[in-house]
Protein backbone atom coordinates (compact mmCIF):
# COMPACT_ATOMS: atom_id res chain seq x y z
CA UNK A 1 0.00 0.00 0.00
CA UNK A 2 1.26 3.47 -0.89
CA UNK A 3 1.38 6.59 1.24
CA UNK A 4 2.13 10.29 0.85
CA UNK A 5 4.68 12.00 3.07
CA UNK A 6 3.88 15.71 3.11
CA UNK A 7 5.89 18.56 4.58
CA UNK A 8 3.37 21.36 4.92
CA UNK A 9 3.41 25.09 5.37
CA UNK A 10 4.71 25.94 1.90
CA UNK A 11 3.10 28.53 -0.35
CA UNK A 12 2.56 27.35 -3.91
CA UNK A 13 2.67 29.40 -7.08
CA UNK A 14 1.95 28.67 -10.71
CA UNK A 15 -0.58 27.22 -13.13
CA UNK A 16 -2.63 24.04 -12.98
CA UNK A 17 -4.46 22.38 -15.85
CA UNK A 18 -7.42 20.30 -14.64
CA UNK A 19 -7.71 16.72 -15.84
CA UNK A 20 -10.66 15.42 -17.83
CA UNK A 21 -13.78 14.84 -15.75
CA UNK A 22 -13.83 11.43 -14.09
CA UNK A 23 -17.62 11.29 -13.80
CA UNK A 24 -18.15 12.19 -17.45
CA UNK A 25 -15.50 9.70 -18.59
CA UNK A 26 -17.24 6.81 -16.82
CA UNK A 27 -20.47 7.64 -18.71
CA UNK A 28 -19.20 8.32 -22.23
CA UNK A 29 -16.75 5.40 -22.28
CA UNK A 30 -19.66 3.03 -21.57
CA UNK A 31 -21.59 4.66 -24.44
CA UNK A 32 -19.12 3.20 -26.99
CA UNK A 33 -20.93 -0.12 -26.49
CA UNK A 34 -23.94 1.29 -28.35
CA UNK A 35 -22.35 1.20 -31.82
CA UNK A 36 -20.12 -1.16 -33.82
CA UNK A 37 -18.41 1.87 -35.35
CA UNK A 38 -15.28 3.60 -34.09
CA UNK A 39 -15.62 6.21 -31.34
CA UNK A 40 -12.77 8.58 -30.47
CA UNK A 41 -12.75 10.23 -27.05
CA UNK A 42 -10.30 12.95 -25.98
CA UNK A 43 -9.24 14.28 -22.56
CA UNK A 44 -9.69 10.95 -20.76
CA UNK A 45 -8.05 11.16 -17.30
CA UNK A 46 -5.34 8.62 -16.47
CA UNK A 47 -6.79 7.48 -13.14
CA UNK A 48 -7.49 4.11 -11.58
CA UNK A 49 -11.30 4.05 -11.90
CA UNK A 50 -11.27 5.05 -15.58
CA UNK A 51 -8.44 2.63 -16.42
CA UNK A 52 -10.37 -0.18 -14.72
CA UNK A 53 -13.41 0.58 -16.87
CA UNK A 54 -11.35 0.60 -20.07
CA UNK A 55 -9.85 -2.74 -19.01
CA UNK A 56 -13.35 -4.13 -18.41
CA UNK A 57 -14.50 -3.06 -21.90
CA UNK A 58 -11.41 -4.66 -23.43
CA UNK A 59 -12.27 -7.89 -21.64
CA UNK A 60 -15.77 -7.66 -23.20
CA UNK A 61 -14.15 -7.56 -26.64
CA UNK A 62 -14.02 -3.80 -27.27
CA UNK A 63 -11.00 -2.84 -29.37
CA UNK A 64 -9.14 -0.04 -27.59
CA UNK A 65 -6.27 1.96 -29.07
CA UNK A 66 -4.41 4.77 -27.31
CA UNK A 67 -3.89 7.48 -29.94
CA UNK A 68 -2.25 10.13 -27.75
CA UNK A 69 -2.15 11.24 -24.14
CA UNK A 70 -5.79 11.12 -22.98
CA UNK A 71 -7.04 10.25 -26.48
CA UNK A 72 -8.43 6.79 -27.22
CA UNK A 73 -10.22 4.98 -30.01
CA UNK A 74 -12.91 2.43 -29.13
CA UNK A 75 -14.65 -0.03 -31.45
CA UNK A 76 -17.34 -2.39 -30.15
CA UNK A 77 -17.91 -4.53 -33.26
CA UNK A 78 -17.00 -7.85 -31.62
CA UNK A 79 -18.53 -7.67 -28.13
CA UNK A 80 -18.60 -11.02 -26.31
CA UNK A 81 -21.85 -10.88 -24.34
CA UNK A 82 -21.21 -14.34 -22.89
CA UNK A 83 -18.24 -12.87 -21.01
CA UNK A 84 -20.78 -11.32 -18.62
CA UNK A 85 -21.33 -14.80 -17.11
CA UNK A 86 -17.67 -15.37 -16.23
CA UNK A 87 -15.83 -15.07 -12.93
CA UNK A 88 -13.41 -12.63 -14.56
CA UNK A 89 -16.28 -10.30 -15.41
CA UNK A 90 -17.57 -10.59 -11.85
CA UNK A 91 -14.15 -9.64 -10.48
CA UNK A 92 -13.53 -6.76 -12.89
CA UNK A 93 -17.09 -5.41 -12.81
CA UNK A 94 -17.30 -5.50 -9.03
CA UNK A 95 -14.19 -3.38 -8.67
CA UNK A 96 -15.71 0.00 -9.48
CA UNK A 97 -19.07 1.68 -9.31
CA UNK A 98 -18.95 3.00 -12.89
CA UNK A 99 -19.31 -0.56 -14.17
CA UNK A 100 -23.06 -0.36 -13.50
CA UNK A 101 -23.36 1.77 -16.65
CA UNK A 102 -22.42 -1.10 -18.97
CA UNK A 103 -25.91 -2.52 -18.38
CA UNK A 104 -27.94 0.13 -20.27
CA UNK A 105 -26.01 0.01 -23.56
CA UNK A 106 -25.61 -3.80 -23.49
CA UNK A 107 -29.32 -4.24 -22.78
CA UNK A 108 -30.29 -1.85 -25.59
CA UNK A 109 -28.00 -3.32 -28.22
CA UNK A 110 -27.77 -7.01 -27.30
CA UNK A 111 -30.93 -7.63 -25.26
CA UNK A 112 -29.19 -8.39 -21.97
CA UNK A 113 -27.02 -6.61 -19.45
CA UNK A 114 -25.54 -8.15 -16.31
CA UNK A 115 -23.39 -6.70 -13.56
CA UNK A 116 -22.14 -7.87 -10.17
CA UNK A 117 -22.79 -5.68 -7.17
CA UNK A 118 -20.62 -2.64 -7.99
CA UNK A 119 -17.86 -1.29 -5.76
CA UNK A 120 -16.74 2.30 -5.21
CA UNK A 121 -16.35 4.63 -2.25
CA UNK A 122 -17.57 3.54 1.17
CA UNK A 123 -19.47 6.75 1.85
CA UNK A 124 -22.85 5.33 2.81
CA UNK A 125 -25.75 3.65 1.06
CA UNK A 126 -25.70 4.08 -2.71
CA UNK A 127 -28.67 2.16 -4.01
CA UNK A 128 -29.07 1.25 -7.67
CA UNK A 129 -32.84 0.70 -7.71
CA UNK A 130 -33.38 3.69 -10.02
CA UNK A 131 -31.35 2.02 -12.78
CA UNK A 132 -33.31 -1.22 -12.84
CA UNK A 133 -36.73 0.32 -12.24
CA UNK A 134 -36.02 2.42 -15.34
CA UNK A 135 -35.06 -0.67 -17.36
CA UNK A 136 -38.25 -2.42 -16.23
CA UNK A 137 -40.32 0.57 -17.37
CA UNK A 138 -38.70 0.16 -20.78
CA UNK A 139 -39.89 -3.45 -20.85
CA UNK A 140 -36.90 -5.37 -19.47
CA UNK A 141 -37.17 -8.30 -17.09
CA UNK A 142 -35.10 -7.82 -13.95
CA UNK A 143 -33.58 -10.49 -11.74
CA UNK A 144 -31.24 -10.28 -8.76
CA UNK A 145 -29.38 -13.41 -7.65
CA UNK A 146 -28.61 -12.94 -3.96
CA UNK A 147 -26.22 -15.91 -3.92
CA UNK A 148 -23.94 -14.55 -6.65
CA UNK A 149 -24.74 -10.85 -6.10
CA UNK A 150 -25.53 -10.52 -9.82
CA UNK A 151 -28.03 -8.05 -11.26
CA UNK A 152 -29.56 -9.07 -14.60
CA UNK A 153 -31.78 -7.23 -17.09
CA UNK A 154 -33.06 -8.85 -20.29
CA UNK A 155 -35.40 -7.80 -23.11
CA UNK A 156 -35.96 -8.77 -26.74
CA UNK A 157 -36.67 -5.12 -27.63
CA UNK A 158 -37.04 -2.17 -25.30
CA UNK A 159 -40.06 0.10 -25.79
CA UNK A 160 -40.26 3.80 -25.00
CA UNK A 161 -42.45 5.05 -22.16
CA UNK A 162 -42.98 7.89 -19.71
CA UNK A 163 -41.15 7.53 -16.41
CA UNK A 164 -40.80 9.69 -13.31
CA UNK A 165 -37.53 8.83 -11.58
CA UNK A 166 -37.73 8.40 -7.82
CA UNK A 167 -34.45 10.32 -7.49
CA UNK A 168 -32.35 12.43 -9.84
CA UNK A 169 -29.59 9.83 -9.91
CA UNK A 170 -26.74 10.81 -12.24
CA UNK A 171 -25.58 7.30 -13.07
CA UNK A 172 -29.20 6.09 -13.12
CA UNK A 173 -30.17 8.80 -15.61
CA UNK A 174 -27.12 8.04 -17.77
CA UNK A 175 -27.86 4.31 -17.78
CA UNK A 176 -31.52 4.79 -18.71
CA UNK A 177 -30.64 7.29 -21.46
CA UNK A 178 -28.24 4.79 -23.01
CA UNK A 179 -30.92 2.10 -22.90
CA UNK A 180 -33.65 4.37 -24.32
CA UNK A 181 -31.76 5.71 -27.35
CA UNK A 182 -32.20 2.35 -29.14
CA UNK A 183 -35.68 1.61 -27.73
CA UNK A 184 -38.76 1.56 -29.94
CA UNK A 185 -40.76 4.81 -29.78
CA UNK A 186 -40.55 7.80 -27.46
CA UNK A 187 -39.19 7.81 -23.91
CA UNK A 188 -39.77 10.69 -21.53
CA UNK A 189 -37.58 10.81 -18.42
CA UNK A 190 -38.84 13.25 -15.77
CA UNK A 191 -36.79 14.18 -12.69
CA UNK A 192 -33.71 13.32 -14.74
CA UNK A 193 -30.29 14.44 -13.54
CA UNK A 194 -29.24 17.45 -15.62
CA UNK A 195 -25.63 18.18 -14.63
CA UNK A 196 -23.11 19.12 -17.35
CA UNK A 197 -21.78 15.57 -17.64
CA UNK A 198 -25.26 14.23 -18.44
CA UNK A 199 -25.58 17.02 -21.02
CA UNK A 200 -22.22 15.94 -22.45
CA UNK A 201 -23.41 12.32 -22.72
CA UNK A 202 -26.55 13.46 -24.55
CA UNK A 203 -24.55 15.66 -26.94
CA UNK A 204 -22.25 12.74 -27.70
CA UNK A 205 -25.18 10.39 -28.33
CA UNK A 206 -26.90 12.97 -30.57
CA UNK A 207 -23.69 13.25 -32.59
CA UNK A 208 -23.90 9.46 -33.01
CA UNK A 209 -27.43 9.74 -34.42
CA UNK A 210 -29.60 9.65 -31.31
CA UNK A 211 -32.57 12.00 -30.93
CA UNK A 212 -32.51 13.49 -27.42
CA UNK A 213 -34.09 16.83 -26.52
CA UNK A 214 -34.45 18.73 -23.26
CA UNK A 215 -30.72 18.88 -22.55
CA UNK A 216 -29.99 20.89 -19.40
CA UNK A 217 -33.50 20.36 -18.00
CA UNK A 218 -34.91 17.66 -15.72
CA UNK A 219 -37.16 16.35 -18.50
CA UNK A 220 -35.47 14.48 -21.34
CA UNK A 221 -37.37 13.30 -24.40
CA UNK A 222 -35.76 10.52 -26.40
CA UNK A 223 -37.02 9.33 -29.78
CA UNK A 224 -35.58 5.85 -30.27
CA UNK A 225 -33.49 5.10 -33.36
CA UNK A 226 -32.52 1.83 -35.04
CA UNK A 227 -28.76 2.26 -34.77
CA UNK A 228 -25.99 4.66 -33.80
CA UNK A 229 -22.79 5.53 -35.64
CA UNK A 230 -19.30 6.51 -34.50
CA UNK A 231 -18.24 9.97 -33.38
CA UNK A 232 -15.54 12.12 -31.83
CA UNK A 233 -16.05 13.53 -28.34
CA UNK A 234 -14.01 15.65 -25.91
CA UNK A 235 -14.52 15.35 -22.15
CA UNK A 236 -14.98 18.50 -20.04
CA UNK A 237 -12.43 19.49 -17.38
CA UNK A 238 -13.14 17.97 -13.97
CA UNK A 239 -15.16 20.43 -11.89
CA UNK A 240 -14.32 18.53 -8.69
CA UNK A 241 -10.60 18.88 -9.31
CA UNK A 242 -11.08 22.58 -10.10
CA UNK A 243 -12.88 23.05 -6.79
CA UNK A 244 -10.14 21.08 -5.02
CA UNK A 245 -7.49 23.41 -6.46
CA UNK A 246 -9.43 26.51 -5.37
CA UNK A 247 -9.57 25.13 -1.83
CA UNK A 248 -5.89 24.19 -1.92
CA UNK A 249 -4.87 27.71 -2.98
CA UNK A 250 -6.88 29.29 -0.17
CA UNK A 251 -5.61 26.93 2.55
CA UNK A 252 -1.94 27.30 1.59
CA UNK A 253 -2.11 31.08 0.90
CA UNK A 254 -0.97 30.35 -2.64
CA UNK A 255 -1.21 32.28 -5.90
CA UNK A 256 -2.61 29.84 -8.43
CA UNK A 257 -4.13 30.06 -11.91
CA UNK A 258 -6.37 27.17 -12.98
CA UNK A 259 -6.40 26.99 -16.77
CA UNK A 260 -9.23 26.17 -19.19
CA UNK A 261 -11.91 25.43 -16.59
CA UNK A 262 -15.04 25.61 -18.83
CA UNK A 263 -16.35 28.26 -16.42
CA UNK A 264 -19.94 28.18 -17.68
CA UNK A 265 -20.16 24.53 -16.59
CA UNK A 266 -19.00 25.11 -12.98
CA UNK A 267 -22.44 26.10 -11.69
CA UNK A 268 -22.39 27.21 -8.05
CA UNK A 269 -18.80 26.17 -7.34
CA UNK A 270 -17.13 29.62 -7.67
CA UNK A 271 -19.96 31.29 -5.75
CA UNK A 272 -19.78 28.86 -2.81
CA UNK A 273 -16.03 29.42 -2.40
CA UNK A 274 -16.64 33.17 -2.50
CA UNK A 275 -19.09 32.73 0.40
CA UNK A 276 -16.13 31.42 2.41
CA UNK A 277 -14.36 34.71 1.66
CA UNK A 278 -12.03 33.30 -0.98
CA UNK A 279 -11.08 35.76 -3.69
CA UNK A 280 -11.08 34.37 -7.19
CA UNK A 281 -11.17 36.08 -10.54
CA UNK A 282 -12.32 34.81 -13.91
CA UNK A 283 -9.82 35.61 -16.65
CA UNK A 284 -11.23 34.37 -19.93
CA UNK A 285 -11.73 30.67 -19.26
CA UNK A 286 -9.17 30.60 -16.43
CA UNK A 287 -9.62 31.13 -12.69
CA UNK A 288 -7.00 33.20 -10.85
CA UNK A 289 -6.74 32.85 -7.06
CA UNK A 290 -4.46 35.43 -5.39
CA UNK A 291 -2.51 34.68 -2.23
CA UNK A 292 -4.74 35.49 0.77
CA UNK A 293 -3.55 35.79 4.34
CA UNK A 294 -7.12 35.60 5.66
CA UNK A 295 -10.63 34.89 4.39
CA UNK A 296 -13.90 35.44 6.25
CA UNK A 297 -17.08 33.35 5.99
CA UNK A 298 -20.21 35.27 5.04
CA UNK A 299 -23.30 35.12 7.22
CA UNK A 300 -26.92 35.37 6.10
CA UNK A 301 -28.66 38.73 5.82
CA UNK A 302 -30.23 38.25 9.26
CA UNK A 303 -26.82 37.47 10.78
CA UNK A 304 -27.39 33.73 11.17
CA UNK A 305 -24.61 31.20 10.50
CA UNK A 306 -24.04 30.17 6.91
CA UNK A 307 -25.11 26.64 5.90
CA UNK A 308 -23.54 24.93 2.90
CA UNK A 309 -25.34 21.80 1.73
CA UNK A 310 -25.38 19.52 -1.29
CA UNK A 311 -28.21 19.01 -3.76
CA UNK A 312 -28.75 17.59 -7.25
CA UNK A 313 -27.56 19.87 -10.05
CA UNK A 314 -27.85 22.82 -10.31
CA UNK A 315 -27.35 22.57 -6.55
CA UNK A 316 -23.88 22.25 -5.04
CA UNK A 317 -22.13 18.96 -5.73
CA UNK A 318 -21.68 16.61 -2.75
CA UNK A 319 -18.19 15.74 -4.02
CA UNK A 320 -16.86 19.13 -2.89
CA UNK A 321 -18.35 19.34 0.59
CA UNK A 322 -15.28 17.62 2.08
CA UNK A 323 -13.08 20.31 0.49
CA UNK A 324 -15.34 23.10 1.77
CA UNK A 325 -15.19 21.65 5.27
CA UNK A 326 -11.38 21.60 5.30
CA UNK A 327 -11.08 25.12 3.88
CA UNK A 328 -13.48 26.44 6.53
CA UNK A 329 -11.19 25.27 9.34
CA UNK A 330 -8.79 28.18 8.67
CA UNK A 331 -11.38 30.81 7.78
CA UNK A 332 -12.69 33.51 10.08
CA UNK A 333 -16.19 32.62 11.26
CA UNK A 334 -18.37 29.52 11.44
CA UNK A 335 -20.27 27.43 8.93
CA UNK A 336 -22.61 24.44 9.12
CA UNK A 337 -21.79 21.73 6.55
CA UNK A 338 -24.86 19.61 5.73
CA UNK A 339 -24.08 16.47 3.70
CA UNK A 340 -27.56 15.29 2.78
CA UNK A 341 -26.81 12.54 0.29
CA UNK A 342 -24.27 10.24 1.99
CA UNK A 343 -24.24 9.41 5.68
CA UNK A 344 -20.59 8.32 5.99
CA UNK A 345 -18.83 11.09 4.11
CA UNK A 346 -18.15 13.35 7.11
CA UNK A 347 -16.52 10.70 9.28
CA UNK A 348 -13.05 11.80 8.17
CA UNK A 349 -13.47 14.91 10.38
CA UNK A 350 -11.93 13.01 13.32
CA UNK A 351 -8.58 13.24 11.53
CA UNK A 352 -8.96 17.01 11.10
CA UNK A 353 -9.80 17.33 14.79
CA UNK A 354 -6.59 15.42 15.57
CA UNK A 355 -4.76 18.02 13.43
CA UNK A 356 -6.20 20.79 15.63
CA UNK A 357 -9.35 21.81 13.74
CA UNK A 358 -12.40 22.90 15.71
CA UNK A 359 -15.27 20.82 14.33
CA UNK A 360 -18.40 19.55 16.01
CA UNK A 361 -19.80 16.50 14.21
CA UNK A 362 -23.47 16.94 15.05
CA UNK A 363 -24.58 13.66 13.39
CA UNK A 364 -23.55 11.63 10.32
CA UNK A 365 -24.88 14.36 8.02
CA UNK A 366 -23.92 17.66 9.72
CA UNK A 367 -20.71 19.23 10.97
CA UNK A 368 -20.27 22.67 12.52
CA UNK A 369 -16.86 24.15 11.65
CA UNK A 370 -15.46 26.96 13.82
CA UNK A 371 -12.86 28.74 11.73
CA UNK A 372 -9.53 29.47 13.44
CA UNK A 373 -8.56 32.41 11.18
CA UNK A 374 -5.04 30.89 10.99
CA UNK A 375 -4.40 31.75 14.66
CA UNK A 376 -3.85 28.06 15.38
CA UNK A 377 -2.37 26.27 12.32
CA UNK A 378 -3.16 22.62 11.73
CA UNK A 379 -0.41 20.21 12.76
CA UNK A 380 0.91 17.27 10.80
CA UNK A 381 -0.19 13.75 11.77
CA UNK A 382 -0.37 10.23 10.33
CA UNK A 383 -3.78 9.35 8.89
CA UNK A 384 -5.58 7.11 6.38
CA UNK A 385 -7.61 8.15 3.35
CA UNK A 386 -11.15 6.66 3.56
CA UNK A 387 -12.36 7.69 0.08
CA UNK A 388 -11.37 9.79 -2.95
CA UNK A 389 -12.69 13.18 -1.86
CA UNK A 390 -11.82 12.86 1.83
CA UNK A 391 -8.34 11.75 0.76
CA UNK A 392 -7.73 14.93 -1.24
CA UNK A 393 -9.24 17.02 1.56
CA UNK A 394 -6.72 15.50 3.98
CA UNK A 395 -3.95 16.17 1.46
CA UNK A 396 -4.97 19.84 1.34
CA UNK A 397 -5.05 19.97 5.14
CA UNK A 398 -1.58 18.39 5.29
CA UNK A 399 -0.14 20.87 2.77
CA UNK A 400 -1.31 23.75 4.96
CA UNK A 401 -0.24 22.16 8.27
CA UNK A 402 2.91 22.69 10.31
CA UNK A 403 5.32 19.77 10.17
CA UNK A 404 5.16 16.36 8.54
CA UNK A 405 2.00 14.42 7.69
CA UNK A 406 1.63 10.90 6.32
CA UNK A 407 -1.50 9.85 4.42
CA UNK A 408 -1.94 6.11 3.96
CA UNK A 409 -4.21 4.27 1.50
CA UNK A 410 -3.52 6.83 -1.23
CA UNK A 411 -4.83 4.38 -3.82
CA UNK A 412 -8.15 6.02 -2.97
CA UNK A 413 -6.77 9.38 -4.12
CA UNK A 414 -5.28 7.80 -7.26
CA UNK A 415 -8.76 6.57 -8.19
CA UNK A 416 -9.82 10.14 -8.93
CA UNK A 417 -6.76 12.40 -9.28
CA UNK A 418 -4.11 12.02 -11.99
CA UNK A 419 -0.43 12.47 -10.96
CA UNK A 420 -1.56 14.73 -8.13
CA UNK A 421 1.76 14.85 -6.27
CA UNK A 422 3.77 15.59 -9.43
CA UNK A 423 1.52 18.46 -10.45
CA UNK A 424 1.51 20.03 -6.98
CA UNK A 425 5.26 19.56 -6.49
CA UNK A 426 5.77 21.54 -9.71
CA UNK A 427 4.13 24.46 -7.88
CA UNK A 428 6.37 24.14 -4.82
CA UNK A 429 4.67 21.49 -2.68
CA UNK A 430 6.73 18.85 -0.85
CA UNK A 431 4.94 15.53 -1.37
CA UNK A 432 6.71 12.18 -1.57
CA UNK A 433 5.14 8.86 -2.54
CA UNK A 434 6.39 6.21 -0.14
CA UNK A 435 5.56 2.65 0.89
CA UNK A 436 3.15 2.52 3.84
CA UNK A 437 4.45 0.86 6.99
Buried (B, 14 or more C-beta within 10 A) or exposed (E): EBBBBBBBBBBBBEEBBBBBBBBBBBBBBBBBBBBBBBBBBBBBBEBBBBBBBBBBBEBBBBBBEEEEEBBBBBBBEEBEBEBBEEEEBBEBBBBBBBBBBBBBBBBBBEBBBBBBBBBBBEBBEBEBEBBBBBBBBBBBEBEEEEEEEBBBBBBEEBBBBEBEBEBBBBBBBBBBBBBBBBBBEBBBBBBBBBBBBBBBBBBBBBBBBBEBEBBEEBEBBBBBBEEBBBBEBBBBBBBBBBBBBBBBBBBBBBBBBBBEBBBEBBBBBBEBBBBBBBBBEEEEEBBBBBBBEEBEBEBEEEEEEBEBBBBBBEBBBBBBBBBBBBBBBBBBBBBBBBBBBBBBBBBBBEBBEEBBBBBEBEEBBBBBBBBBBBEEBBBBBBBBBBBBBBBBBBBBBBBBBBBBBBBBBBBBBBBBBBBBBEBBBEBEBBBEEEEBE
